Every structure is written in C-alpha cells, then in structure tokens.
Amino acid sequence: MSLKGKTVFITGATRGIGREIALRCARDGANVVVSGKTADPNPRLPGTIDSVAQEVEAGGGNALSVQLDVRDDAAVRQAVDRAADTFGGIDILVNNASAIMLAGTVATPVKRLDLMFAVNVRGTFVASQACVPHLEKARNPHILNLAPPLNMQPRWFKDHVAYTMAKYGMSMCTLGMASEFKAKRIAVNSLWPRTTIATAAIEVNFPEAILKASRKPAIVADAAYAIVCRDSREATGNFYIDEAVLREEGVTNFDHYAVTPGAKLYTDLFLD
C-alpha cells in the first residue's frame, strides 16, 4: 500500500521522530500536515514548521505547515478543519507531541505536571476527537500514538511517576479508542521504540553515553509507516514496538539505524 494522496496530520512535527515520520510519508507523495509550536528558528533546537514543510515538499510530498499548541483545543479543531479543507480530508493522525520530565514526586513542579498532562494526555485526546469526523470518511483511517505499552511494574513509576502517568494516559487513549472506534474501522494503535532514540528529549534528559547508545529516529518513522499502511480493520488496538514491526516487514539488519554502529543499545523506558 502507498500513502500517495493520503493526508497525514502529525503533531510535534518540527524535529525528531515527528519530522522523520513526515519525511517518510512524503516519499510516497502524501499530503503532510506539519504541526508544532516552533515557527521561528531556535539555534538550540533546529527545525521549524516551515523548514520541515520545505523538506516534505523537496522529498516528494505536499505540505501544510500549521503553528499549533495542542493544549489549545479550539486551535486544534481549527487546524484539523483547515487541513481537511486544504487536502479534502484526513486519513491518518499521528499523536507525537509530548512533554517529559524525569523526576520524582517532590522534585516535579506542579506546573510541569500540568504541562505533561496537557500535552500528552489532553493533547492526544483532543487531536483524536477533532480528527474522528474526518477519519470516518477515509478509506483506511489510522490514529497512531507515540506511547508505550502499559507496563504496570512499580519500577516504571517510582522514579518519575508524573511522566509515567502522562505517557500511560496516551496509552489508555489507544486502549479505549481502539475498541470505541472499531465499528467505524478507525485503527488506533501505539508505537514505542525498543531502544532510546537520539532526539532532543534524550539529549536533555539522559547522559551522553545513552545518546550514543541510541538509534536514529528513522527506525520509528519506518515502523510508523508500516503500521499506517496496514488494513485499519485488522491492525488496531496494538502496542507495537518499532523493531518488532520492522521484523514483521522482513527487515533483519538494523545496523544503519544505530547512532554508534556496533555499540550496545540502551533499552527504552517501560520495556522489560
């Protein structure tokens, strides 16, 4: 299956995994809605909605750049409707936008707690809610959340309970909406990397050694592409792991995804 002519709405698409998914979809000739907060260049965090939109078009896709804070539900609805009007509908929503702070209970400011819940949980819910009326009209509609499997072992809570709750909130959107929208044949799945991924979040929140023991965002993008090309009537309610998805697609060599080829990889959070 190809995404040519399909419309893909991506939150948090200015860098990292969101950008890579946008570029992977562009290679098929997809219409890519590049949404994110960053409209002006920042020397510390490269990438803006317009720079990624330019990359999408250079890579063979059509792009619409939309400055968007997913915490603003009215703005989300307006952005989704604008995208649907521009491209004639929406086929795929990728809920990639996320906020992170790996800290214990006492060390987590309430303001940061609110941010993680507003972006991760509420943003995922609101974007999905806004897209569903358009996805209902699509031939092979998908919602893909960048969220982990629900691993309820206490060790995944004790050091960063606020972040874990916020990410698991996204996962619970997958669990509930997959069942809710199955009759409408809208697939809802989660995707999570087996290893840490070399993004700004890893660079800021983890030691440099872990960054070097990570994989590139392209592995998640390739897995995301494979998922949203699957039949939405059958591939729903899953908590996919990127490497497992690609193995199902016949990939056996993952060396080119490594930041440091040959180095021992660092397993991501929430995976045993």
N, C-alpha and C positions, 0 to 999 in steps of 0.2 A: 504494500500500500504506500502511496505517496501523499505528502501534505500539500501538494501543489494546489493553489487556490483556496486552501483551508485558512481560517483565521484563528490565530493563536494569541490569546491575551496573557501576558506574563507580568506578574508583579515583582518589583525588586529586580528589574532587568538591566540596570546600569553597569553591573560588574559581576565578576564571579560566576556562579552557577547560572543565574538568570540570563546573563549575557551569552554564555555558551549555549544554552538552550535556544535562545533567539537565533544565534548564528547557525545552529544545526537545522532548525526549521527552515531558515532562509535558503539553505542549499537545495531544498525541494521546490522552491518558488512559493513558499507560504506567505500569507499576509501576517505580519508580526506586529502586535501592539506592544511597544516598548514603554512600559510604565515604571515610574520611580520618582523619588524625591529630588534627585540631583539633576538640575538643569544647567547650573554654572560649573565650569571646571574647578576642581579642587586638587592642588598639587599633591596632597597626601593620599587622596583616593581617586585614582584615574577613572574616567568613564562618566558620561552624562547620557541622558535620554536621547539627545540628538546625535552624539558620537556613535552610540550603538545602533541607532536607526540608520545612520550612514553606512555602517558596517553591514547591516542586514541587506540594504539595497545593493551594496557592492558584491555581496555574496549570493545574489540571485533572487532575493525576496522583495516584497513590498512592505514598507514600514510606516507606522504611525507612532510618533513619539508623544507621550502624554505625561505631564508632570502630575504626580499623584501621591498623596499621603493616604495609605489605606485605612488610617484611623478616622478619616472623614467620610462617613457613609454616603453623604449627598454627592461628594466629589466622585466616589467610586461608581455610583449609579450613573452619573453624567458621563464619566469616562467610558463605561461599558456601552452605554447607548450611542455615544459618539463613534466608538469602534464599530458597532453593529451597523450604524448608518453609513460609515465610510466604506466598509467592505461587504455589506449585505448580510451580515450575521456573525455569529461567533461559534466556532467548532470546538475549541479547546481552551480551558483556563488552567494556567499553571500558578499555583499559590506558592511563590518562592520567597516573598518578602518576610523577613524575620528579624527579631531583635534578640540579643544574647547578653547575659551577664552571668558568669560562673562564680557565684559567691554564696556563702551560707546565709541563713536567715537573718542574723543580726547585722551582717555586712551588706545586705541588699536594701538600698534606699527604696522607700515606697514609690517614689517617682519612677524608679527603674522597673519595679514590679509592674506598675501600671502600664509602662511602655511595652514590656514584653507581652502582657495580656492583650493590650490594644492592637498591637501589630500582628502577633502570632495567631491568637485565637479569634479575636473580634474581626481582624482584617480578613482572615481566611473565610470566616462565616459570611461576612458582608459581601465580599467579592463573589463567593459562590452563589449567594442569594440573588445578587444582581444579574449574574450570568445565566441562571437556570432558564428564564423565559426564552432566551436566545438559543441555549443549548438544546432545548426541547425540539427546536426546528431543524437541528443539524442531523446529518446522516450517520455520523459516528462520533457522538459527543463524549468528551472526557473532561474530568476535573482531576488534576494531579497535584497533590500536596507534598511539599518537601518536608516530610515529617517522619519520625522514627516509628518502628513497631512498638506496641505497648508492652514494655518490659517492666513488670511491677516489683522487681527486686529492690529492696531498700537502698542498696548501694548507689542506685541511679538517682536517688532523691537526696541523700544525706548531705552532699557537698554543694548542691545548687538546686534546692527544692523549688525555688521560684521559676527558674528556667525550665526545669523538667516539667512542671505543671503546665507552663505555657506551650511547650512543644507538644506535650501529650494532648493538649486541647486541640491542636491541629489534627493529631492522630484520631481523636474522638470524632472530629468532623468527618473524617474518612469513614470511620466505622458506621456512624449513624446515617450519613447521606448516601452511602453506597446502598444501604438497604432501602432508604426512603425513595431514592430515585431509580431503583432497578426497573420498576414497571415503565418508567419513561425512557429506559435504555440509556441513561446517562451513567457512564462509568465514573466511579470515584475511587481513586487509589492513592496510596502514599508511596514515596520513593525515598530511600535513605542510603547513604554511601557506606560500604563496608569499612573503608579507611577514612581517616581525616582527609579533607580536600583543601588544597592550597588556595584559600580565599583570604580576604581581609580579616574575617572573623577569626580564622585560625591564627593568622599572623599577630593579631592583637591579644588574643585570649590564651594562647598556648606558647610554650617555649619554642625557640627557633629550631631545636632538634626535631620537634614534632612536625613543623612545617616542612622540613627536609625529608621527613619520613611519610609524607602525604602523596596523594595522587592529584593530578590536574583536574580542573572542573569538567574537562571534556568527557570523562568517563560517565559522569552523572548525566550530561547532556545526551550522550549516545543512548544511555538506558532510558531516559525520559522519552526520547524519540521513538524507541522501540515500543514502549508502553502505549503511547497515544496513537500508534499505528495499528494496535490490536483491536479486535472486534469489541465494541463497548458493551455488547450484550453478554459477553462471556468473561472478559477481563475486568472485573470490578470487585471492590472490597478487599483488595490485596495490600499487604505491606511489603513492597518489593525492596530488595537490596540490589544496588547497581550491578555488582559483579555477577550475581546470580542471573539477573535479567539478560546480560550480555552472553553468558554461557548458554542460556536457552536459545540465543540467536546464533550460536555457533562460534562465538569468539573464544579462543583458547590462549592467546598471548596478550597479556596486559602490560608488558614492559614499557610500552610507549606512553602509558598514562602516568608513570611514576615521575615525581619531581626529581628524585635521585635514583636512576636505574640501578637495580641490584641491592638497594638498601632495604632493610627490614621495615615493613609498613606498619603504621600505627593504627590500630583498630579504633573506629569512631565510637562516640558515646552511645550508650543504650544497647550495645551489642555484646553478648557474652562470647 
